[in-house]
């Protein structure tokens, strides 16, 4: 709602492109906790941007909507800076490891735009 741009991956290879091709290391990365879904990246207008709690919640809700948990009433979504998302050697498309994540509970919602 604030005009911050988010990217949503569609499938394993697109998730990899979204995470490692489009996201800068300081931007936020979102994914449902313990559930298959899209990688979601919040693009920052500049390196010093600090997203509001509402912007984080809205991006997490989009990640929940683009997951197998889209019909749940509340979905746990993890997020972290992209620099803490890594691709294990030889891992299949879309599979990553995550460090220093935080979690937020959200109601799945489709993004606007």
N, CA, C and O atoms as CSV, one atom per row, in Angstrom:
chain,resi,resn,atom,element,x,y,z
A,1,UNK,N,N,0.820,-1.207,0.000
A,1,UNK,CA,C,0.000,0.000,0.000
A,1,UNK,C,C,0.860,1.265,0.000
A,1,UNK,O,O,0.377,2.341,-0.352
A,2,UNK,N,N,2.135,1.142,0.394
A,2,UNK,CA,C,3.007,2.321,0.469
A,2,UNK,C,C,3.758,2.571,-0.841
A,2,UNK,O,O,4.441,3.586,-0.981
A,3,UNK,N,N,3.634,1.653,-1.795
A,3,UNK,CA,C,4.327,1.833,-3.070
A,3,UNK,C,C,5.644,1.087,-3.166
A,3,UNK,O,O,6.321,1.184,-4.189
A,4,UNK,N,N,6.035,0.341,-2.129
A,4,UNK,CA,C,7.250,-0.459,-2.188
A,4,UNK,C,C,7.018,-1.607,-3.175
A,4,UNK,O,O,5.957,-2.232,-3.156
A,5,UNK,N,N,7.996,-1.888,-4.033
A,5,UNK,CA,C,7.878,-2.939,-5.034
A,5,UNK,C,C,8.289,-4.279,-4.440
A,5,UNK,O,O,9.273,-4.371,-3.705
A,6,UNK,N,N,7.519,-5.324,-4.768
A,6,UNK,CA,C,7.927,-6.676,-4.383
A,6,UNK,C,C,7.940,-7.554,-5.623
A,6,UNK,O,O,7.133,-7.376,-6.536
A,7,UNK,N,N,8.868,-8.503,-5.643
A,7,UNK,CA,C,8.964,-9.498,-6.707
A,7,UNK,C,C,8.532,-10.837,-6.129
A,7,UNK,O,O,8.868,-11.165,-4.991
A,8,UNK,N,N,7.779,-11.617,-6.922
A,8,UNK,CA,C,7.305,-12.932,-6.495
A,8,UNK,C,C,7.800,-13.964,-7.499
A,8,UNK,O,O,7.518,-13.855,-8.693
A,9,UNK,N,N,8.534,-14.962,-7.025
A,9,UNK,CA,C,8.993,-16.051,-7.882
A,9,UNK,C,C,7.847,-16.988,-8.212
A,9,UNK,O,O,6.927,-17.158,-7.411
A,10,UNK,N,N,7.899,-17.598,-9.394
A,10,UNK,CA,C,6.855,-18.548,-9.826
A,10,UNK,C,C,7.529,-19.860,-10.202
A,10,UNK,O,O,7.875,-20.070,-11.364
A,11,UNK,N,N,7.715,-20.726,-9.244
A,11,UNK,CA,C,8.382,-22.002,-9.511
A,11,UNK,C,C,9.846,-21.936,-9.105
A,11,UNK,O,O,10.382,-20.859,-8.848
A,12,UNK,N,N,10.488,-23.102,-9.049
A,12,UNK,CA,C,11.854,-23.224,-8.550
A,12,UNK,C,C,12.883,-22.341,-9.224
A,12,UNK,O,O,13.581,-21.579,-8.556
A,13,UNK,N,N,12.986,-22.436,-10.551
A,13,UNK,CA,C,13.998,-21.652,-11.264
A,13,UNK,C,C,13.712,-20.163,-11.171
A,13,UNK,O,O,14.638,-19.363,-11.037
A,14,UNK,N,N,12.427,-19.774,-11.240
A,14,UNK,CA,C,12.068,-18.360,-11.110
A,14,UNK,C,C,12.345,-17.870,-9.691
A,14,UNK,O,O,12.745,-16.721,-9.502
A,15,UNK,N,N,12.137,-18.732,-8.687
A,15,UNK,CA,C,12.488,-18.363,-7.307
A,15,UNK,C,C,13.979,-18.049,-7.212
A,15,UNK,O,O,14.372,-17.065,-6.585
A,16,UNK,N,N,14.803,-18.884,-7.833
A,16,UNK,CA,C,16.249,-18.629,-7.816
A,16,UNK,C,C,16.578,-17.297,-8.481
A,16,UNK,O,O,17.392,-16.531,-7.964
A,17,UNK,N,N,15.954,-17.015,-9.621
A,17,UNK,CA,C,16.186,-15.732,-10.317
A,17,UNK,C,C,15.731,-14.554,-9.454
A,17,UNK,O,O,16.418,-13.536,-9.363
A,18,UNK,N,N,14.566,-14.706,-8.822
A,18,UNK,CA,C,14.037,-13.639,-7.968
A,18,UNK,C,C,14.988,-13.362,-6.812
A,18,UNK,O,O,15.296,-12.207,-6.519
A,19,UNK,N,N,15.453,-14.419,-6.159
A,19,UNK,CA,C,16.305,-14.277,-4.980
A,19,UNK,C,C,17.716,-13.842,-5.325
A,19,UNK,O,O,18.245,-12.909,-4.720
A,20,UNK,N,N,18.323,-14.502,-6.281
A,20,UNK,CA,C,19.748,-14.266,-6.534
A,20,UNK,C,C,20.019,-13.361,-7.729
A,20,UNK,O,O,21.134,-12.862,-7.878
A,21,UNK,N,N,19.020,-13.140,-8.585
A,21,UNK,CA,C,19.205,-12.280,-9.741
A,21,UNK,C,C,18.681,-10.874,-9.552
A,21,UNK,O,O,19.276,-9.916,-10.047
A,22,UNK,N,N,17.550,-10.735,-8.825
A,22,UNK,CA,C,16.909,-9.429,-8.696
A,22,UNK,C,C,17.168,-8.743,-7.362
A,22,UNK,O,O,17.142,-7.515,-7.288
A,23,UNK,N,N,17.418,-9.513,-6.308
A,23,UNK,CA,C,17.529,-8.929,-4.967
A,23,UNK,C,C,18.958,-8.499,-4.652
A,23,UNK,O,O,19.918,-9.227,-4.908
A,24,UNK,N,N,19.071,-7.312,-4.098
A,24,UNK,CA,C,20.364,-6.837,-3.596
A,24,UNK,C,C,20.557,-7.428,-2.196
A,24,UNK,O,O,19.575,-7.755,-1.529
A,25,UNK,N,N,21.808,-7.569,-1.739
A,25,UNK,CA,C,22.055,-8.226,-0.444
A,25,UNK,C,C,21.329,-7.607,0.748
A,25,UNK,O,O,21.016,-8.316,1.705
A,26,UNK,N,N,21.057,-6.315,0.714
A,26,UNK,CA,C,20.428,-5.634,1.856
A,26,UNK,C,C,18.893,-5.629,1.788
A,26,UNK,O,O,18.240,-5.187,2.732
A,27,UNK,N,N,18.312,-6.116,0.683
A,27,UNK,CA,C,16.852,-6.126,0.559
A,27,UNK,C,C,16.260,-7.329,1.302
A,27,UNK,O,O,16.961,-8.299,1.589
A,28,UNK,N,N,14.963,-7.251,1.609
A,28,UNK,CA,C,14.339,-8.312,2.398
A,28,UNK,C,C,13.784,-9.427,1.519
A,28,UNK,O,O,13.222,-9.192,0.450
A,29,UNK,N,N,13.964,-10.654,2.013
A,29,UNK,CA,C,13.517,-11.883,1.358
A,29,UNK,C,C,12.489,-12.544,2.275
A,29,UNK,O,O,12.685,-12.607,3.489
A,30,UNK,N,N,11.388,-13.039,1.691
A,30,UNK,CA,C,10.283,-13.645,2.455
A,30,UNK,C,C,9.947,-15.028,1.904
A,30,UNK,O,O,10.074,-15.280,0.706
A,31,UNK,N,N,9.514,-15.925,2.806
A,31,UNK,CA,C,9.054,-17.261,2.410
A,31,UNK,C,C,8.230,-17.830,3.556
A,31,UNK,O,O,8.509,-17.563,4.725
A,32,UNK,N,N,7.212,-18.620,3.214
A,32,UNK,CA,C,6.440,-19.269,4.269
A,32,UNK,C,C,7.345,-20.213,5.050
A,32,UNK,O,O,8.258,-20.824,4.495
A,33,UNK,N,N,7.076,-20.322,6.345
A,33,UNK,CA,C,7.869,-21.199,7.211
A,33,UNK,C,C,7.378,-22.633,7.049
A,33,UNK,O,O,6.182,-22.896,7.182
A,34,UNK,N,N,8.282,-23.556,6.767
A,34,UNK,CA,C,7.973,-24.993,6.721
A,34,UNK,C,C,6.870,-25.354,5.724
A,34,UNK,O,O,6.108,-26.291,5.960
A,35,UNK,N,N,6.780,-24.624,4.618
A,35,UNK,CA,C,5.717,-24.875,3.650
A,35,UNK,C,C,6.203,-24.435,2.266
A,35,UNK,O,O,6.805,-23.368,2.148
A,36,UNK,N,N,5.957,-25.229,1.217
A,36,UNK,CA,C,6.368,-24.816,-0.126
A,36,UNK,C,C,5.669,-23.520,-0.551
A,36,UNK,O,O,4.493,-23.298,-0.261
A,37,UNK,N,N,6.427,-22.680,-1.243
A,37,UNK,CA,C,5.848,-21.426,-1.721
A,37,UNK,C,C,6.843,-20.609,-2.509
A,37,UNK,O,O,7.983,-21.019,-2.726
A,38,UNK,N,N,6.393,-19.449,-2.932
A,38,UNK,CA,C,7.209,-18.548,-3.733
A,38,UNK,C,C,8.211,-17.787,-2.863
A,38,UNK,O,O,7.957,-17.502,-1.693
A,39,UNK,N,N,9.359,-17.468,-3.473
A,39,UNK,CA,C,10.301,-16.544,-2.852
A,39,UNK,C,C,9.779,-15.143,-3.159
A,39,UNK,O,O,9.444,-14.844,-4.305
A,40,UNK,N,N,9.709,-14.294,-2.157
A,40,UNK,CA,C,9.238,-12.921,-2.328
A,40,UNK,C,C,10.345,-11.980,-1.864
A,40,UNK,O,O,10.916,-12.161,-0.788
A,41,UNK,N,N,10.644,-10.968,-2.690
A,41,UNK,CA,C,11.690,-9.999,-2.377
A,41,UNK,C,C,11.090,-8.602,-2.337
A,41,UNK,O,O,10.379,-8.195,-3.255
A,42,UNK,N,N,11.386,-7.868,-1.260
A,42,UNK,CA,C,10.982,-6.473,-1.160
A,42,UNK,C,C,12.132,-5.610,-1.679
A,42,UNK,O,O,13.217,-5.583,-1.097
A,43,UNK,N,N,11.874,-4.905,-2.789
A,43,UNK,CA,C,12.881,-4.023,-3.383
A,43,UNK,C,C,12.896,-2.702,-2.619
A,43,UNK,O,O,11.845,-2.134,-2.322
A,44,UNK,N,N,14.095,-2.221,-2.306
A,44,UNK,CA,C,14.245,-0.965,-1.575
A,44,UNK,C,C,14.547,0.160,-2.556
A,44,UNK,O,O,15.264,-0.060,-3.532
A,45,UNK,N,N,14.016,1.372,-2.321
A,45,UNK,CA,C,14.340,2.501,-3.193
A,45,UNK,C,C,15.826,2.861,-3.136
A,45,UNK,O,O,16.391,3.348,-4.115
A,46,UNK,N,N,16.458,2.615,-1.973
A,46,UNK,CA,C,17.901,2.837,-1.820
A,46,UNK,C,C,18.399,2.019,-0.635
A,46,UNK,O,O,17.609,1.442,0.113
A,47,UNK,N,N,19.704,1.979,-0.477
A,47,UNK,CA,C,20.342,1.132,0.540
A,47,UNK,C,C,19.964,1.524,1.969
A,47,UNK,O,O,20.006,0.683,2.867
A,48,UNK,N,N,19.599,2.773,2.190
A,48,UNK,CA,C,19.296,3.261,3.539
A,48,UNK,C,C,17.819,3.138,3.920
A,48,UNK,O,O,17.420,3.541,5.013
A,49,UNK,N,N,17.015,2.585,3.020
A,49,UNK,CA,C,15.577,2.433,3.269
A,49,UNK,C,C,15.333,1.491,4.439
A,49,UNK,O,O,15.965,0.440,4.543
A,50,UNK,N,N,14.409,1.875,5.321
A,50,UNK,CA,C,14.005,1.013,6.434
A,50,UNK,C,C,12.507,0.765,6.295
A,50,UNK,O,O,11.713,1.687,6.480
A,51,UNK,N,N,12.105,-0.470,5.969
A,51,UNK,CA,C,10.680,-0.747,5.777
A,51,UNK,C,C,9.911,-0.659,7.090
A,51,UNK,O,O,10.428,-0.981,8.160
A,52,UNK,N,N,8.672,-0.218,6.979
A,52,UNK,CA,C,7.805,-0.142,8.161
A,52,UNK,C,C,7.299,-1.542,8.513
A,52,UNK,O,O,7.398,-2.477,7.718
A,53,UNK,N,N,6.762,-1.657,9.712
A,53,UNK,CA,C,6.182,-2.935,10.138
A,53,UNK,C,C,5.034,-3.316,9.197
A,53,UNK,O,O,4.863,-4.490,8.867
A,54,UNK,N,N,4.249,-2.323,8.768
A,54,UNK,CA,C,3.134,-2.590,7.852
A,54,UNK,C,C,3.649,-3.107,6.510
A,54,UNK,O,O,3.071,-4.042,5.957
A,55,UNK,N,N,4.719,-2.523,5.975
A,55,UNK,CA,C,5.279,-2.983,4.697
A,55,UNK,C,C,5.781,-4.415,4.809
A,55,UNK,O,O,5.601,-5.213,3.889
A,56,UNK,N,N,6.408,-4.741,5.930
A,56,UNK,CA,C,6.885,-6.115,6.156
A,56,UNK,C,C,5.699,-7.076,6.232
A,56,UNK,O,O,5.728,-8.149,5.629
A,57,UNK,N,N,4.666,-6.696,6.967
A,57,UNK,CA,C,3.475,-7.544,7.102
A,57,UNK,C,C,2.797,-7.757,5.752
A,57,UNK,O,O,2.372,-8.870,5.441
A,58,UNK,N,N,2.692,-6.696,4.947
A,58,UNK,CA,C,2.048,-6.819,3.636
A,58,UNK,C,C,2.848,-7.734,2.699
A,58,UNK,O,O,2.262,-8.556,1.995
A,59,UNK,N,N,4.174,-7.597,2.684
A,59,UNK,CA,C,5.001,-8.471,1.843
A,59,UNK,C,C,4.897,-9.922,2.318
A,59,UNK,O,O,4.840,-10.841,1.500
A,60,UNK,N,N,4.874,-10.129,3.631
A,60,UNK,CA,C,4.730,-11.480,4.181
A,60,UNK,C,C,3.375,-12.078,3.796
A,60,UNK,O,O,3.290,-13.271,3.507
A,61,UNK,N,N,2.318,-11.265,3.790
A,61,UNK,CA,C,0.987,-11.743,3.411
A,61,UNK,C,C,0.966,-12.195,1.950
A,61,UNK,O,O,0.278,-13.157,1.606
A,62,UNK,N,N,1.719,-11.502,1.091
A,62,UNK,CA,C,1.820,-11.902,-0.319
A,62,UNK,C,C,2.564,-13.242,-0.421
A,62,UNK,O,O,2.173,-14.117,-1.193
A,63,UNK,N,N,3.638,-13.391,0.367
A,63,UNK,CA,C,4.370,-14.667,0.374
A,63,UNK,C,C,3.443,-15.801,0.822
A,63,UNK,O,O,3.490,-16.896,0.262
A,64,UNK,N,N,2.611,-15.548,1.817
A,64,UNK,CA,C,1.663,-16.568,2.293
A,64,UNK,C,C,0.640,-16.909,1.210
A,64,UNK,O,O,0.284,-18.074,1.034
A,65,UNK,N,N,0.168,-15.893,0.487
A,65,UNK,CA,C,-0.809,-16.111,-0.571
A,65,UNK,C,C,-0.235,-16.984,-1.687
A,65,UNK,O,O,-0.950,-17.804,-2.265
A,66,UNK,N,N,1.047,-16.811,-1.989
A,66,UNK,CA,C,1.699,-17.578,-3.054
A,66,UNK,C,C,2.401,-18.813,-2.484
A,66,UNK,O,O,3.558,-19.092,-2.801
A,67,UNK,N,N,1.676,-19.542,-1.639
A,67,UNK,CA,C,2.210,-20.761,-1.028
A,67,UNK,C,C,1.113,-21.806,-0.933
A,67,UNK,O,O,-0.048,-21.540,-1.242
A,68,UNK,N,N,1.497,-23.000,-0.500
A,68,UNK,CA,C,0.523,-24.078,-0.312
A,68,UNK,C,C,-0.423,-23.769,0.850
A,68,UNK,O,O,-1.447,-24.435,1.003
A,69,UNK,N,N,-0.093,-22.764,1.669
A,69,UNK,CA,C,-0.917,-22.407,2.831
A,69,UNK,C,C,-1.860,-21.243,2.535
A,69,UNK,O,O,-2.378,-20.623,3.463
A,70,UNK,N,N,-2.091,-20.938,1.257
A,70,UNK,CA,C,-2.862,-19.739,0.892
A,70,UNK,C,C,-4.284,-19.713,1.444
A,70,UNK,O,O,-4.869,-18.637,1.568
A,71,UNK,N,N,-4.856,-20.876,1.779
A,71,UNK,CA,C,-6.221,-20.914,2.301
A,71,UNK,C,C,-6.293,-20.978,3.824
A,71,UNK,O,O,-7.379,-21.087,4.394
A,72,UNK,N,N,-5.134,-20.912,4.480
A,72,UNK,CA,C,-5.110,-20.943,5.949
A,72,UNK,C,C,-5.512,-19.575,6.512
A,72,UNK,O,O,-5.403,-18.554,5.833
A,73,UNK,N,N,-5.976,-19.576,7.757
A,73,UNK,CA,C,-6.381,-18.315,8.401
A,73,UNK,C,C,-5.162,-17.505,8.855
A,73,UNK,O,O,-5.182,-16.275,8.807
A,74,UNK,N,N,-4.115,-18.183,9.290
A,74,UNK,CA,C,-2.886,-17.514,9.722
A,74,UNK,C,C,-1.698,-18.360,9.277
A,74,UNK,O,O,-1.695,-19.580,9.438
A,75,UNK,N,N,-0.693,-17.697,8.718
A,75,UNK,CA,C,0.457,-18.410,8.165
A,75,UNK,C,C,1.751,-17.798,8.714
A,75,UNK,O,O,1.917,-16.578,8.673
A,76,UNK,N,N,2.669,-18.627,9.226
A,76,UNK,CA,C,3.963,-18.093,9.638
A,76,UNK,C,C,4.854,-17.870,8.409
A,76,UNK,O,O,5.012,-18.759,7.572
A,77,UNK,N,N,5.426,-16.677,8.319
A,77,UNK,CA,C,6.306,-16.326,7.210
A,77,UNK,C,C,7.625,-15.843,7.794
A,77,UNK,O,O,7.653,-15.004,8.695
A,78,UNK,N,N,8.727,-16.392,7.261
A,78,UNK,CA,C,10.046,-15.931,7.704
A,78,UNK,C,C,10.546,-14.867,6.736
A,78,UNK,O,O,10.174,-14.842,5.562
A,79,UNK,N,N,11.400,-13.988,7.261
A,79,UNK,CA,C,12.040,-12.994,6.404
A,79,UNK,C,C,13.417,-12.670,6.960
A,79,UNK,O,O,13.672,-12.787,8.158
A,80,UNK,N,N,14.289,-12.262,6.061
A,80,UNK,CA,C,15.652,-11.895,6.423
A,80,UNK,C,C,16.231,-11.060,5.292
A,80,UNK,O,O,15.633,-10.951,4.221
A,81,UNK,N,N,17.389,-10.477,5.532
A,81,UNK,CA,C,18.073,-9.788,4.439
A,81,UNK,C,C,18.534,-10.843,3.436
A,81,UNK,O,O,18.904,-11.949,3.832
A,82,UNK,N,N,18.516,-10.521,2.164
A,82,UNK,CA,C,18.898,-11.461,1.106
A,82,UNK,C,C,20.306,-12.010,1.318
A,82,UNK,O,O,20.596,-13.136,0.916
A,83,UNK,N,N,21.175,-11.233,1.940
A,83,UNK,CA,C,22.559,-11.697,2.172
A,83,UNK,C,C,22.608,-12.956,3.040
A,83,UNK,O,O,23.615,-13.663,3.035
A,84,UNK,N,N,21.546,-13.246,3.777
A,84,UNK,CA,C,21.507,-14.418,4.650
A,84,UNK,C,C,20.770,-15.606,4.031
A,84,UNK,O,O,20.454,-16.578,4.718
A,85,UNK,N,N,20.500,-15.516,2.731
A,85,UNK,CA,C,19.872,-16.616,1.983
A,85,UNK,C,C,20.952,-17.208,1.079
A,85,UNK,O,O,21.579,-16.493,0.297
A,86,UNK,N,N,21.165,-18.522,1.194
A,86,UNK,CA,C,22.219,-19.159,0.410
A,86,UNK,C,C,21.676,-20.366,-0.350
A,86,UNK,O,O,20.719,-21.017,0.071
A,87,UNK,N,N,22.312,-20.637,-1.466
A,87,UNK,CA,C,21.965,-21.791,-2.303
A,87,UNK,C,C,22.990,-22.888,-2.022
A,87,UNK,O,O,24.164,-22.710,-2.346
A,88,UNK,N,N,22.589,-24.016,-1.432
A,88,UNK,CA,C,23.549,-25.109,-1.220
A,88,UNK,C,C,24.052,-25.660,-2.558
A,88,UNK,O,O,23.305,-25.709,-3.534
A,89,UNK,N,N,25.293,-26.063,-2.594
A,89,UNK,CA,C,25.883,-26.633,-3.808
A,89,UNK,C,C,25.070,-27.846,-4.256
A,89,UNK,O,O,24.819,-28.766,-3.478
A,90,UNK,N,N,24.665,-27.828,-5.521
A,90,UNK,CA,C,23.927,-28.950,-6.099
A,90,UNK,C,C,22.451,-29.018,-5.715
A,90,UNK,O,O,21.773,-29.985,-6.062
A,91,UNK,N,N,21.941,-28.011,-5.006
A,91,UNK,CA,C,20.541,-28.035,-4.577
A,91,UNK,C,C,19.612,-27.833,-5.776
A,91,UNK,O,O,19.956,-27.153,-6.744
A,92,UNK,N,N,18.428,-28.441,-5.685
A,92,UNK,CA,C,17.464,-28.300,-6.775
A,92,UNK,C,C,16.954,-26.854,-6.833
A,92,UNK,O,O,17.073,-26.114,-5.856
A,93,UNK,N,N,16.386,-26.453,-7.976
A,93,UNK,CA,C,15.888,-25.080,-8.122
A,93,UNK,C,C,14.901,-24.701,-7.016
A,93,UNK,O,O,13.993,-25.465,-6.688
A,94,UNK,N,N,15.095,-23.518,-6.451
A,94,UNK,CA,C,14.205,-23.013,-5.416
A,94,UNK,C,C,14.592,-23.387,-3.998
A,94,UNK,O,O,14.064,-22.808,-3.049
A,95,UNK,N,N,15.499,-24.340,-3.827
A,95,UNK,CA,C,15.902,-24.765,-2.487
A,95,UNK,C,C,17.029,-23.871,-1.972
A,95,UNK,O,O,18.043,-23.687,-2.645
A,96,UNK,N,N,16.839,-23.315,-0.766
A,96,UNK,CA,C,17.838,-22.434,-0.169
A,96,UNK,C,C,17.966,-22.733,1.313
A,96,UNK,O,O,17.124,-23.418,1.893
A,97,UNK,N,N,19.026,-22.218,1.921
A,97,UNK,CA,C,19.157,-22.218,3.374
A,97,UNK,C,C,19.089,-20.768,3.830
A,97,UNK,O,O,19.505,-19.859,3.112
A,98,UNK,N,N,18.562,-20.565,5.025
A,98,UNK,CA,C,18.312,-19.215,5.523
A,98,UNK,C,C,18.891,-19.075,6.930
A,98,UNK,O,O,18.780,-19.985,7.752
A,99,UNK,N,N,19.508,-17.926,7.195
A,99,UNK,CA,C,20.039,-17.611,8.519
A,99,UNK,C,C,19.467,-16.283,8.991
A,99,UNK,O,O,19.026,-15.461,8.189
A,100,UNK,N,N,19.482,-16.088,10.298
A,100,UNK,CA,C,19.078,-14.825,10.931
A,100,UNK,C,C,17.666,-14.381,10.555
A,100,UNK,O,O,17.388,-13.187,10.439
A,101,UNK,N,N,16.786,-15.351,10.369
A,101,UNK,CA,C,15.424,-14.998,9.972
A,101,UNK,C,C,14.587,-14.564,11.170
A,101,UNK,O,O,14.840,-14.952,12.311
A,102,UNK,N,N,13.591,-13.755,10.871
A,102,UNK,CA,C,12.559,-13.357,11.827
A,102,UNK,C,C,11.265,-13.958,11.303
A,102,UNK,O,O,11.182,-14.354,10.140
A,103,UNK,N,N,10.254,-14.024,12.165
A,103,UNK,CA,C,8.989,-14.609,11.731
A,103,UNK,C,C,7.835,-13.678,12.079
A,103,UNK,O,O,7.843,-12.996,13.104
A,104,UNK,N,N,6.847,-13.671,11.196
A,104,UNK,CA,C,5.623,-12.903,11.412
A,104,UNK,C,C,4.443,-13.790,11.012
A,104,UNK,O,O,4.525,-14.539,10.038
A,105,UNK,N,N,3.355,-13.702,11.764
A,105,UNK,CA,C,2.125,-14.432,11.434
A,105,UNK,C,C,1.228,-13.486,10.643
A,105,UNK,O,O,0.987,-12.351,11.054
A,106,UNK,N,N,0.738,-13.970,9.500
A,106,UNK,CA,C,-0.070,-13.125,8.615
A,106,UNK,C,C,-1.255,-13.883,8.048
A,106,UNK,O,O,-1.282,-15.114,8.044
A,107,UNK,N,N,-2.224,-13.136,7.576
A,107,UNK,CA,C,-3.346,-13.675,6.798
A,107,UNK,C,C,-2.950,-13.557,5.343
A,107,UNK,O,O,-2.598,-12.464,4.901
A,108,UNK,N,N,-2.994,-14.657,4.563
A,108,UNK,CA,C,-2.613,-14.588,3.155
A,108,UNK,C,C,-3.440,-13.540,2.400
A,108,UNK,O,O,-4.661,-13.464,2.545
A,109,UNK,N,N,-2.735,-12.729,1.586
A,109,UNK,CA,C,-3.401,-11.697,0.785
A,109,UNK,C,C,-2.683,-11.508,-0.527
A,109,UNK,O,O,-1.455,-11.444,-0.577
A,110,UNK,N,N,-3.457,-11.420,-1.587
A,110,UNK,CA,C,-2.875,-11.198,-2.903
A,110,UNK,C,C,-2.369,-9.757,-2.986
A,110,UNK,O,O,-3.032,-8.831,-2.519
A,111,UNK,N,N,-1.194,-9.577,-3.583
A,111,UNK,CA,C,-0.644,-8.235,-3.743
A,111,UNK,C,C,-1.379,-7.452,-4.798
A,111,UNK,O,O,-2.009,-8.031,-5.683
A,112,UNK,N,N,-1.307,-6.162,-4.716
A,112,UNK,CA,C,-1.925,-5.284,-5.713
A,112,UNK,C,C,-0.915,-4.974,-6.803
A,112,UNK,O,O,0.284,-4.891,-6.538
A,113,UNK,N,N,-1.399,-4.801,-8.037
A,113,UNK,CA,C,-0.504,-4.352,-9.094
A,113,UNK,C,C,-0.040,-5.368,-10.013
A,113,UNK,O,O,0.720,-5.067,-10.934
